[in-house]
Amino acid sequence: MNQTIEQTLQVPDTTRLSFRLMGADDAQALFELDQDPEVMRYLNAGICTTMEQIEQRMLPRMLAYRNPKLGHGIWYVSTRADCAQLPSSYIGWILVRPMAFFTESPQLDNLELGWRFKRESWGFGFASEAAQAVAEAVAKYGAASTAPVQAFSALAVPDNLPSIAVMKRLGMQFVSQRLHQDPMWTAEIVEYRKTLTP
């Protein structure tokens, strides 16, 4: 048990948030987040995810790219007890994986950031704060390892202005608009990217 903990990259707490890497036993947390049609609005027109979809599709996909040492996976985000806006609450998650992971040419030095947060946590800057903290921890470890991170990218449908605003707050810039296809999601998307300076 201790060996696993030692090999897991840790994301330090921010002033308001705490983080842990999610695993195979987190189906309920993933399911809980997907039960609000507004949360799912820009993903699939507001259709809530079933537990069967979580167990048969989302968890196996997450476990395929999950790498505790490098910080790849889905990070559970909760507020700290002293968070003024929403204390001691599970509010959402941050995804980290190589761009184009489920293709023949994954971009190991360009990591995709994704996020999904409960509606009651919207408007407080939690998504930006969480994504920044996770990205900094992953990039810092990568710089000292054999897997340096050269860029972070993010995808969203063009109408998802709140998510695009998070990308801009993270310092990402528009790269392209195109049709994105993978087994879970087909949509016209915009891609934003931040290239890291050595």
PyRosetta script that sets phi, psi and omega in degrees:
from pyrosetta import init, pose_from_sequence

init()
pose = pose_from_sequence("MNQTIEQTLQVPDTTRLSFRLMGADDAQALFELDQDPEVMRYLNAGICTTMEQIEQRMLPRMLAYRNPKLGHGIWYVSTRADCAQLPSSYIGWILVRPMAFFTESPQLDNLELGWRFKRESWGFGFASEAAQAVAEAVAKYGAASTAPVQAFSALAVPDNLPSIAVMKRLGMQFVSQRLHQDPMWTAEIVEYRKTLTP")
pose.set_psi(1, -48.9)
pose.set_omega(1, -179.4)
pose.set_phi(2, -62.6)
pose.set_psi(2, -34.9)
pose.set_omega(2, 179.8)
pose.set_phi(3, -62.5)
pose.set_psi(3, -40.6)
pose.set_omega(3, 178.6)
pose.set_phi(4, -62.9)
pose.set_psi(4, -44.3)
pose.set_omega(4, -179.7)
pose.set_phi(5, -61.8)
pose.set_psi(5, -41.9)
pose.set_omega(5, -178.3)
pose.set_phi(6, -65.2)
pose.set_psi(6, -28.4)
pose.set_omega(6, -177.3)
pose.set_phi(7, -90.8)
pose.set_psi(7, -0.4)
pose.set_omega(7, -178.6)
pose.set_phi(8, -95.3)
pose.set_psi(8, 126.0)
pose.set_omega(8, 174.5)
pose.set_phi(9, -61.4)
pose.set_psi(9, 136.5)
pose.set_omega(9, 180.0)
pose.set_phi(10, -105.9)
pose.set_psi(10, 136.1)
pose.set_omega(10, 172.8)
pose.set_phi(11, -100.1)
pose.set_psi(11, 116.2)
pose.set_omega(11, -179.1)
pose.set_phi(12, -62.9)
pose.set_psi(12, 149.0)
pose.set_omega(12, 173.5)
pose.set_phi(13, -57.1)
pose.set_psi(13, 147.4)
pose.set_omega(13, 166.6)
pose.set_phi(14, -95.2)
pose.set_psi(14, -171.8)
pose.set_omega(14, 180.0)
pose.set_phi(15, -65.4)
pose.set_psi(15, -23.0)
pose.set_omega(15, -176.5)
pose.set_phi(16, -121.9)
pose.set_psi(16, -16.4)
pose.set_omega(16, -166.9)
pose.set_phi(17, -126.7)
pose.set_psi(17, 154.1)
pose.set_omega(17, 173.3)
pose.set_phi(18, -126.9)
pose.set_psi(18, 157.7)
pose.set_omega(18, -172.4)
pose.set_phi(19, -138.8)
pose.set_psi(19, 148.1)
pose.set_omega(19, 168.1)
pose.set_phi(20, -150.7)
pose.set_psi(20, 149.9)
pose.set_omega(20, -179.6)
pose.set_phi(21, -78.1)
pose.set_psi(21, 128.5)
pose.set_omega(21, -178.0)
pose.set_phi(22, -77.7)
pose.set_psi(22, 155.2)
pose.set_omega(22, -178.4)
pose.set_phi(23, -134.6)
pose.set_psi(23, -166.0)
pose.set_omega(23, -175.2)
pose.set_phi(24, -64.3)
pose.set_psi(24, -20.0)
pose.set_omega(24, -178.1)
pose.set_phi(25, -92.6)
pose.set_psi(25, 13.0)
pose.set_omega(25, -176.8)
pose.set_phi(26, -103.3)
pose.set_psi(26, 22.6)
pose.set_omega(26, -179.2)
pose.set_phi(27, -56.9)
pose.set_psi(27, -41.0)
pose.set_omega(27, -176.6)
pose.set_phi(28, -64.0)
pose.set_psi(28, -40.5)
pose.set_omega(28, 179.5)
pose.set_phi(29, -65.9)
pose.set_psi(29, -40.5)
pose.set_omega(29, 177.8)
pose.set_phi(30, -65.1)
pose.set_psi(30, -42.9)
pose.set_omega(30, 180.0)
pose.set_phi(31, -63.0)
pose.set_psi(31, -45.8)
pose.set_omega(31, -177.3)
pose.set_phi(32, -56.0)
pose.set_psi(32, -43.0)
pose.set_omega(32, -177.3)
pose.set_phi(33, -66.7)
pose.set_psi(33, -31.1)
pose.set_omega(33, -174.0)
pose.set_phi(34, -89.3)
pose.set_psi(34, 11.5)
pose.set_omega(34, -176.5)
pose.set_phi(35, -95.9)
pose.set_psi(35, 6.6)
pose.set_omega(35, 177.2)
pose.set_phi(36, -108.6)
pose.set_psi(36, 116.0)
pose.set_omega(36, -179.5)
pose.set_phi(37, -56.0)
pose.set_psi(37, -29.9)
pose.set_omega(37, 178.3)
pose.set_phi(38, -69.0)
pose.set_psi(38, -35.7)
pose.set_omega(38, 176.4)
pose.set_phi(39, -64.4)
pose.set_psi(39, -36.5)
pose.set_omega(39, -176.5)
pose.set_phi(40, -89.8)
pose.set_psi(40, -0.2)
pose.set_omega(40, -171.6)
pose.set_phi(41, -52.4)
pose.set_psi(41, -48.1)
pose.set_omega(41, -175.5)
pose.set_phi(42, -91.4)
pose.set_psi(42, 1.4)
pose.set_omega(42, 179.7)
pose.set_phi(43, -97.4)
pose.set_psi(43, -44.6)
pose.set_omega(43, -177.3)
pose.set_phi(44, -152.1)
pose.set_psi(44, 35.0)
pose.set_omega(44, 179.2)
pose.set_phi(45, 65.3)
pose.set_psi(45, 26.8)
pose.set_omega(45, 172.0)
pose.set_phi(46, 89.0)
pose.set_psi(46, 17.7)
pose.set_omega(46, 179.0)
pose.set_phi(47, -85.5)
pose.set_psi(47, 124.1)
pose.set_omega(47, -178.4)
pose.set_phi(48, -72.5)
pose.set_psi(48, 144.1)
pose.set_omega(48, -179.4)
pose.set_phi(49, -77.5)
pose.set_psi(49, 139.7)
pose.set_omega(49, 175.7)
pose.set_phi(50, -87.5)
pose.set_psi(50, 160.2)
pose.set_omega(50, 176.8)
pose.set_phi(51, -63.0)
pose.set_psi(51, -34.3)
pose.set_omega(51, 177.7)
pose.set_phi(52, -61.3)
pose.set_psi(52, -41.3)
pose.set_omega(52, 177.9)
pose.set_phi(53, -65.9)
pose.set_psi(53, -38.1)
pose.set_omega(53, 177.0)
pose.set_phi(54, -61.6)
pose.set_psi(54, -49.0)
pose.set_omega(54, -173.9)
pose.set_phi(55, -72.9)
pose.set_psi(55, -35.5)
pose.set_omega(55, -173.6)
pose.set_phi(56, -95.3)
pose.set_psi(56, -21.5)
pose.set_omega(56, -177.5)
pose.set_phi(57, -120.2)
pose.set_psi(57, -54.5)
pose.set_omega(57, -172.0)
pose.set_phi(58, -70.0)
pose.set_psi(58, -46.8)
pose.set_omega(58, 180.0)
pose.set_phi(59, -62.4)
pose.set_psi(59, -47.4)
pose.set_omega(59, 177.9)
pose.set_phi(60, -60.3)
pose.set_psi(60, -37.4)
pose.set_omega(60, 177.3)
pose.set_phi(61, -64.6)
pose.set_psi(61, -45.3)
pose.set_omega(61, 179.7)
pose.set_phi(62, -60.9)
pose.set_psi(62, -43.5)
pose.set_omega(62, -178.3)
pose.set_phi(63, -68.1)
pose.set_psi(63, -22.9)
pose.set_omega(63, 179.0)
pose.set_phi(64, -68.1)
pose.set_psi(64, -38.1)
pose.set_omega(64, -179.0)
pose.set_phi(65, -103.9)
pose.set_psi(65, -4.2)
pose.set_omega(65, -178.8)
pose.set_phi(66, -63.5)
pose.set_psi(66, 125.0)
pose.set_omega(66, 178.1)
pose.set_phi(67, -140.3)
pose.set_psi(67, 94.4)
pose.set_omega(67, -175.3)
pose.set_phi(68, -57.2)
pose.set_psi(68, -34.1)
pose.set_omega(68, -178.2)
pose.set_phi(69, -66.5)
pose.set_psi(69, -40.1)
pose.set_omega(69, -178.3)
pose.set_phi(70, -91.3)
pose.set_psi(70, -10.3)
pose.set_omega(70, -179.3)
pose.set_phi(71, 85.4)
pose.set_psi(71, 13.2)
pose.set_omega(71, 177.1)
pose.set_phi(72, -79.9)
pose.set_psi(72, 140.2)
pose.set_omega(72, 179.9)
pose.set_phi(73, 142.8)
pose.set_psi(73, -156.1)
pose.set_omega(73, 177.4)
pose.set_phi(74, -116.3)
pose.set_psi(74, 123.9)
pose.set_omega(74, -176.7)
pose.set_phi(75, -97.1)
pose.set_psi(75, 120.1)
pose.set_omega(75, 175.3)
pose.set_phi(76, -70.5)
pose.set_psi(76, 127.9)
pose.set_omega(76, -177.9)
pose.set_phi(77, -115.2)
pose.set_psi(77, 125.7)
pose.set_omega(77, 176.2)
pose.set_phi(78, -130.9)
pose.set_psi(78, 153.3)
pose.set_omega(78, 176.9)
pose.set_phi(79, -83.2)
pose.set_psi(79, 149.5)
pose.set_omega(79, 177.2)
pose.set_phi(80, -74.8)
pose.set_psi(80, 162.1)
pose.set_omega(80, -179.1)
pose.set_phi(81, -61.6)
pose.set_psi(81, -28.5)
pose.set_omega(81, -178.3)
pose.set_phi(82, -94.0)
pose.set_psi(82, 12.2)
pose.set_omega(82, 176.8)
pose.set_phi(83, -72.5)
pose.set_psi(83, 120.3)
pose.set_omega(83, -173.9)
pose.set_phi(84, -66.1)
pose.set_psi(84, -35.8)
pose.set_omega(84, -172.3)
pose.set_phi(85, -77.9)
pose.set_psi(85, -40.2)
pose.set_omega(85, -171.9)
pose.set_phi(86, -156.6)
pose.set_psi(86, 76.0)
pose.set_omega(86, -171.3)
pose.set_phi(87, -68.6)
pose.set_psi(87, 144.2)
pose.set_omega(87, 171.3)
pose.set_phi(88, 50.9)
pose.set_psi(88, 52.9)
pose.set_omega(88, -176.7)
pose.set_phi(89, -131.6)
pose.set_psi(89, 141.3)
pose.set_omega(89, 168.1)
pose.set_phi(90, -76.0)
pose.set_psi(90, 121.0)
pose.set_omega(90, -173.7)
pose.set_phi(91, -116.7)
pose.set_psi(91, -15.6)
pose.set_omega(91, -179.8)
pose.set_phi(92, 160.6)
pose.set_psi(92, -159.7)
pose.set_omega(92, -178.9)
pose.set_phi(93, -146.9)
pose.set_psi(93, 160.9)
pose.set_omega(93, 174.2)
pose.set_phi(94, -120.3)
pose.set_psi(94, 128.8)
pose.set_omega(94, 178.1)
pose.set_phi(95, -98.5)
pose.set_psi(95, 139.4)
pose.set_omega(95, 173.6)
pose.set_phi(96, -135.2)
pose.set_psi(96, 123.7)
pose.set_omega(96, 175.3)
pose.set_phi(97, -160.1)
pose.set_psi(97, 159.0)
pose.set_omega(97, 175.1)
pose.set_phi(98, -58.2)
pose.set_psi(98, 136.5)
pose.set_omega(98, 175.1)
pose.set_phi(99, -57.9)
pose.set_psi(99, 144.7)
pose.set_omega(99, 179.5)
pose.set_phi(100, 58.9)
pose.set_psi(100, 33.9)
pose.set_omega(100, -175.3)
pose.set_phi(101, -58.1)
pose.set_psi(101, -40.5)
pose.set_omega(101, -176.0)
pose.set_phi(102, -91.3)
pose.set_psi(102, 38.0)
pose.set_omega(102, 174.3)
pose.set_phi(103, -128.2)
pose.set_psi(103, -179.0)
pose.set_omega(103, 178.6)
pose.set_phi(104, -77.6)
pose.set_psi(104, -10.0)
pose.set_omega(104, -176.4)
pose.set_phi(105, -131.5)
pose.set_psi(105, 67.3)
pose.set_omega(105, 177.3)
pose.set_phi(106, -64.9)
pose.set_psi(106, 143.2)
pose.set_omega(106, -178.4)
pose.set_phi(107, -96.5)
pose.set_psi(107, 91.7)
pose.set_omega(107, -172.7)
pose.set_phi(108, -67.5)
pose.set_psi(108, -21.8)
pose.set_omega(108, -179.9)
pose.set_phi(109, -98.9)
pose.set_psi(109, -1.6)
pose.set_omega(109, 178.4)
pose.set_phi(110, -122.7)
pose.set_psi(110, 105.6)
pose.set_omega(110, -172.6)
pose.set_phi(111, -97.7)
pose.set_psi(111, 136.0)
pose.set_omega(111, 175.8)
pose.set_phi(112, -82.3)
pose.set_psi(112, 131.5)
pose.set_omega(112, 171.1)
pose.set_phi(113, -106.6)
pose.set_psi(113, 135.8)
pose.set_omega(113, 174.9)
pose.set_phi(114, -137.2)
pose.set_psi(114, 162.3)
pose.set_omega(114, -179.5)
pose.set_phi(115, -153.5)
pose.set_psi(115, 151.3)
pose.set_omega(115, 175.9)
pose.set_phi(116, -149.5)
pose.set_psi(116, 125.5)
pose.set_omega(116, -174.5)
pose.set_phi(117, -133.6)
pose.set_psi(117, 148.0)
pose.set_omega(117, 178.1)
pose.set_phi(118, -63.1)
pose.set_psi(118, 147.3)
pose.set_omega(118, -175.2)
pose.set_phi(119, -59.9)
pose.set_psi(119, -35.5)
pose.set_omega(119, -178.0)
pose.set_phi(120, -68.0)
pose.set_psi(120, -13.2)
pose.set_omega(120, 179.3)
pose.set_phi(121, -97.1)
pose.set_psi(121, -3.3)
pose.set_omega(121, -178.0)
pose.set_phi(122, -69.1)
pose.set_psi(122, 149.5)
pose.set_omega(122, 173.2)
pose.set_phi(123, 89.3)
pose.set_psi(123, 0.1)
pose.set_omega(123, -179.4)
pose.set_phi(124, -107.0)
pose.set_psi(124, 0.6)
pose.set_omega(124, -178.9)
pose.set_phi(125, 81.4)
pose.set_psi(125, 13.8)
pose.set_omega(125, -177.5)
pose.set_phi(126, -65.5)
pose.set_psi(126, -41.1)
pose.set_omega(126, -177.5)
pose.set_phi(127, -62.0)
pose.set_psi(127, -44.7)
pose.set_omega(127, 179.0)
pose.set_phi(128, -64.6)
pose.set_psi(128, -43.9)
pose.set_omega(128, -179.4)
pose.set_phi(129, -62.5)
pose.set_psi(129, -43.3)
pose.set_omega(129, -178.3)
pose.set_phi(130, -69.5)
pose.set_psi(130, -46.7)
pose.set_omega(130, -178.8)
pose.set_phi(131, -62.3)
pose.set_psi(131, -39.8)
pose.set_omega(131, 178.6)
pose.set_phi(132, -63.1)
pose.set_psi(132, -44.3)
pose.set_omega(132, -178.2)
pose.set_phi(133, -64.8)
pose.set_psi(133, -44.4)
pose.set_omega(133, -179.9)
pose.set_phi(134, -66.3)
pose.set_psi(134, -45.3)
pose.set_omega(134, -179.8)
pose.set_phi(135, -61.1)
pose.set_psi(135, -42.7)
pose.set_omega(135, -179.6)
pose.set_phi(136, -63.4)
pose.set_psi(136, -42.0)
pose.set_omega(136, -180.0)
pose.set_phi(137, -66.1)
pose.set_psi(137, -43.1)
pose.set_omega(137, -179.3)
pose.set_phi(138, -66.7)
pose.set_psi(138, -42.9)
pose.set_omega(138, -179.6)
pose.set_phi(139, -67.6)
pose.set_psi(139, -39.3)
pose.set_omega(139, -179.8)
pose.set_phi(140, -63.8)
pose.set_psi(140, -43.7)
pose.set_omega(140, 178.1)
pose.set_phi(141, -66.9)
pose.set_psi(141, -43.3)
pose.set_omega(141, -178.5)
pose.set_phi(142, -60.1)
pose.set_psi(142, -36.6)
pose.set_omega(142, -179.4)
pose.set_phi(143, -64.2)
pose.set_psi(143, -24.8)
pose.set_omega(143, -178.4)
pose.set_phi(144, -103.3)
pose.set_psi(144, 11.2)
pose.set_omega(144, -177.3)
pose.set_phi(145, -123.6)
pose.set_psi(145, -170.4)
pose.set_omega(145, 177.9)
pose.set_phi(146, -88.7)
pose.set_psi(146, 7.7)
pose.set_omega(146, -178.7)
pose.set_phi(147, -126.6)
pose.set_psi(147, 64.7)
pose.set_omega(147, -178.6)
pose.set_phi(148, -64.2)
pose.set_psi(148, 140.1)
pose.set_omega(148, 179.2)
pose.set_phi(149, -94.3)
pose.set_psi(149, 125.5)
pose.set_omega(149, -179.9)
pose.set_phi(150, -101.0)
pose.set_psi(150, -20.4)
pose.set_omega(150, -178.7)
pose.set_phi(151, -159.8)
pose.set_psi(151, 156.9)
pose.set_omega(151, 170.0)
pose.set_phi(152, -120.4)
pose.set_psi(152, 136.9)
pose.set_omega(152, -180.0)
pose.set_phi(153, -128.3)
pose.set_psi(153, 161.6)
pose.set_omega(153, 177.7)
pose.set_phi(154, -148.3)
pose.set_psi(154, 152.2)
pose.set_omega(154, -177.6)
pose.set_phi(155, -123.9)
pose.set_psi(155, 146.9)
pose.set_omega(155, 174.0)
pose.set_phi(156, -160.1)
pose.set_psi(156, 156.8)
pose.set_omega(156, 171.9)
pose.set_phi(157, -71.3)
pose.set_psi(157, 149.9)
pose.set_omega(157, -174.5)
pose.set_phi(158, -57.6)
pose.set_psi(158, -27.8)
pose.set_omega(158, -179.0)
pose.set_phi(159, -78.9)
pose.set_psi(159, -11.3)
pose.set_omega(159, -175.9)
pose.set_phi(160, -83.0)
pose.set_psi(160, 71.3)
pose.set_omega(160, -175.5)
pose.set_phi(161, -63.8)
pose.set_psi(161, -36.3)
pose.set_omega(161, 177.3)
pose.set_phi(162, -61.4)
pose.set_psi(162, -40.7)
pose.set_omega(162, 179.4)
pose.set_phi(163, -68.9)
pose.set_psi(163, -39.6)
pose.set_omega(163, 177.7)
pose.set_phi(164, -64.3)
pose.set_psi(164, -34.9)
pose.set_omega(164, 176.5)
pose.set_phi(165, -63.3)
pose.set_psi(165, -38.0)
pose.set_omega(165, 175.8)
pose.set_phi(166, -62.7)
pose.set_psi(166, -44.5)
pose.set_omega(166, 178.6)
pose.set_phi(167, -55.9)
pose.set_psi(167, -45.1)
pose.set_omega(167, -179.3)
pose.set_phi(168, -66.0)
pose.set_psi(168, -38.8)
pose.set_omega(168, 178.0)
pose.set_phi(169, -64.9)
pose.set_psi(169, -26.8)
pose.set_omega(169, 177.4)
pose.set_phi(170, -80.7)
pose.set_psi(170, -1.8)
pose.set_omega(170, 179.6)
pose.set_phi(171, 87.6)
pose.set_psi(171, 13.9)
pose.set_omega(171, 179.1)
pose.set_phi(172, -81.5)
pose.set_psi(172, 151.7)
pose.set_omega(172, 178.5)
pose.set_phi(173, -123.6)
pose.set_psi(173, 152.0)
pose.set_omega(173, -179.1)
pose.set_phi(174, -59.7)
pose.set_psi(174, 134.5)
pose.set_omega(174, 178.9)
pose.set_phi(175, -113.3)
pose.set_psi(175, -50.2)
pose.set_omega(175, -175.9)
pose.set_phi(176, -163.8)
pose.set_psi(176, 164.5)
pose.set_omega(176, 169.3)
pose.set_phi(177, -125.9)
pose.set_psi(177, 129.7)
pose.set_omega(177, -173.1)
pose.set_phi(178, -161.2)
pose.set_psi(178, 173.8)
pose.set_omega(178, 173.2)
pose.set_phi(179, -84.1)
pose.set_psi(179, 123.7)
pose.set_omega(179, 178.8)
pose.set_phi(180, -105.4)
pose.set_psi(180, 132.9)
pose.set_omega(180, 179.3)
pose.set_phi(181, -134.9)
pose.set_psi(181, 128.6)
pose.set_omega(181, 166.5)
pose.set_phi(182, -151.7)
pose.set_psi(182, 174.2)
pose.set_omega(182, -174.4)
pose.set_phi(183, -59.3)
pose.set_psi(183, -21.5)
pose.set_omega(183, -176.7)
pose.set_phi(184, -100.0)
pose.set_psi(184, -19.4)
pose.set_omega(184, -166.7)
pose.set_phi(185, -158.1)
pose.set_psi(185, 124.1)
pose.set_omega(185, 172.0)
pose.set_phi(186, -125.9)
pose.set_psi(186, 121.3)
pose.set_omega(186, -177.1)
pose.set_phi(187, -165.9)
pose.set_psi(187, 158.6)
pose.set_omega(187, 169.0)
pose.set_phi(188, -74.6)
pose.set_psi(188, 125.5)
pose.set_omega(188, -174.2)
pose.set_phi(189, -131.8)
pose.set_psi(189, 162.6)
pose.set_omega(189, 167.1)
pose.set_phi(190, -110.8)
pose.set_psi(190, 146.3)
pose.set_omega(190, 176.5)
pose.set_phi(191, -117.1)
pose.set_psi(191, 133.9)
pose.set_omega(191, 173.9)
pose.set_phi(192, -119.2)
pose.set_psi(192, 151.4)
pose.set_omega(192, -176.5)
pose.set_phi(193, -146.8)
pose.set_psi(193, 146.7)
pose.set_omega(193, 171.6)
pose.set_phi(194, -121.9)
pose.set_psi(194, 119.4)
pose.set_omega(194, 177.3)
pose.set_phi(195, -89.1)
pose.set_psi(195, 131.6)
pose.set_omega(195, -177.5)
pose.set_phi(196, -84.7)
pose.set_psi(196, 141.3)
pose.set_omega(196, 176.8)
pose.set_phi(197, -86.4)
pose.set_psi(197, 138.5)
pose.set_omega(197, -177.6)
pose.set_phi(198, -60.4)
pose.dump_pdb("model.pdb")
